[in-house]
Amino acid sequence: MKRTALIGHLDSAHAGQTVTLQGWVNRRRDLGGLIFLELRDRSGLMQVQVEPDSPAFAEADQLRAEYVAEIEGTFQLRPEAQRKGDAGDFEVIAQRVKVLNAAKTPPFELSKGENVAEDIRLKYRYLDLRRGEMQRTLMLRSKAVAAVTEFLDTEGFLQVETPMLTRSTPEGARDFLVPSRQSPGEFYALPQSPQLFKQLLMIAGLDRYYQLARCFRDEDLRADRQPDFTQLDMELSFVEQDDVLEVQERLLAHVFQRVLGVELPLPFPRLSYRQAMDGYGSDKPDLRFDSRFVDVTDLFRDGEFKAFAGAEVVKVLSAPELTRKQQGELERVAKQNGAGGLAWLKRDGDGFTGGISKFVGGIAAQLIERTGVEQGGTLLFTAGEWKRAVTALGAVRLALRDLFDLAKDGPRFHVSWVLDFPQLEFDEDAQAWTYMHHPFTAPHPDDVSLFGTQRQGEMRAQAYDLVLNGYEIGGGSIRIHQPEVQAQMFAAIGLSDEEARAKFGFFLDALEYGTPPHGGIAWGFDRLVMVMSGAASIREVIAFPKNNRGADLMALAPSPVEAGQLAEVGVQVYRGQ
């Protein structure tokens, strides 16, 4: 029979009606000759009562957890004492039960799935996805896709798909390579992003493009990364930076309103890269809580504490009172992130005790005034080369957030822009300049003249990151649209004309045929949904993810292939030590 509706779609208007429901048995209870079932589909749960004299009793007696069943019966209000003011106010009195399919005993109890080892959950992902928490997350993701599509369609964006098999180009991570049977010894690459193709679409005159693009990067994994992931990719022609940011703000606000009913205040705050790093030690600062660094370089300059006296910068962060164990953990975090150590002071009246207190007697009042440290509170210091010092203290700041739940009193969601990234950064290992964003990012118009000079490290990029609760959920830039500027950029990162043409010849040719000013952005869609749903990992918002070793434990991928398949594509496998 055809089911009447999803369980969650039934309400008081259906009371007294005969309904047909289909789903999985969530659990079963026998009580005084009665059988009580909970039937589950993706929309919710329904209590089903099967009475001993019901024609459905014999069939219902066969049902066990996770059996697939069809229930026909009368939909009614539960007895008043059992009502809870929600969907649990209703029940079905069964007149007919049909077992649609039996089920083996699951390898873990679905109701306790969050406490099951992740590898087990991933091996039986199809069972893990039956849990209400997982289904709600995937439904949230689906609603976010619908909201994105709705908004961009009304804004005149065209949805265009770009190739999955393309040419290997340097984009900052390793490519996944695909051998070509028809061109032995040659390879496609799976796209790390649709970057060049979306710029070509602007050259083609499509004006506004978007795509929920599948991207692939062979890099080390962590909680917010996967080897294959989804990117919301957008590009716009005839725009300046503010135009792109304004559209993105309205889009994100639309998604949050449609999906969560949350109103994001517009416009989003903006910080320069230098401000973000200098104040929070991160280019994606979590601004749900303040805890901003204070610069005290001048107070220690030429002082008796030699470790700070000659440092390029001395930064301090105010913290609550800390135990010795907590101090040790925070010092470990600082050292892991490049600091030589983590100096500290504890406020005691109008002065300080512990740590480096013997060196600060003459500046104690100034430290208290500048930092506002409370009685019994702790000051934590890093010093040295600017970027290393602020990065280490930034990691300590986030560790303090987690230790004391500092974000709990802030807004549920905080969105900001980080702008004016450096155009170039110096790679100490390679002893060469490289791009910070990608080689197609346009420099600030006032800084173009610095290409090729000793000051090219001071160049600002027209690049921007969208930051949500301390996660970079989007990154983009205004692109280089003039061939001569693109040539200068390639030269700055050490690419000869021949190398540039070998890697990007088709794109360089296209730039010569009338390229409009354009810019765009890509959102990490999995990461966005992770933050919106409150999940701890993007693996929780992807239907079939890889584990932290890049393996699909359910499908057992990656896996060996037959020798004949390798021979067809001219590949030999070398297993190194």
WOVEN-V199650 format. One record per run of one state. SS is the DSSP state (H for helix, E for strand, - for the rest). FROM is the first residue (numbers start at 0). TO is the last residue. Records with the same first field share a line. If there is no record, write none. Layout:
# WOVEN-V199650
SS: FROM-TO  FROM-TO
This chain:
# WOVEN-V199650
-: 0-5  9-10  14-16  31-32  41-42  50-55  60-66  77-78  82-85  101-108  115-116  123-123  128-130  154-156  159-163  166-172  174-175  179-185  190-193  203-206  216-216  218-226  237-239  260-267  280-292  295-295  300-304  309-311  319-322  336-341  348-349  353-355  359-359  371-376  384-384  404-413  419-420  422-422  427-430  435-439  441-441  443-443  450-454  458-458  461-461  468-469  479-481  492-495  511-516  533-536  541-550  552-555  557-561  568-576
H: 6-8  11-13  56-59  79-81  86-88  109-114  117-122  124-127  131-153  194-202  240-259  272-279  296-299  305-308  323-335  356-358  360-370  385-403  444-449  455-457  482-491  496-510  524-532  537-540  562-567
E: 17-30  33-40  43-49  67-76  89-100  157-158  164-165  173-173  176-178  186-189  207-215  217-217  227-236  268-271  293-294  312-318  342-347  350-352  377-383  414-418  421-421  423-426  431-434  440-440  442-442  459-460  462-467  470-478  517-523  551-551  556-556
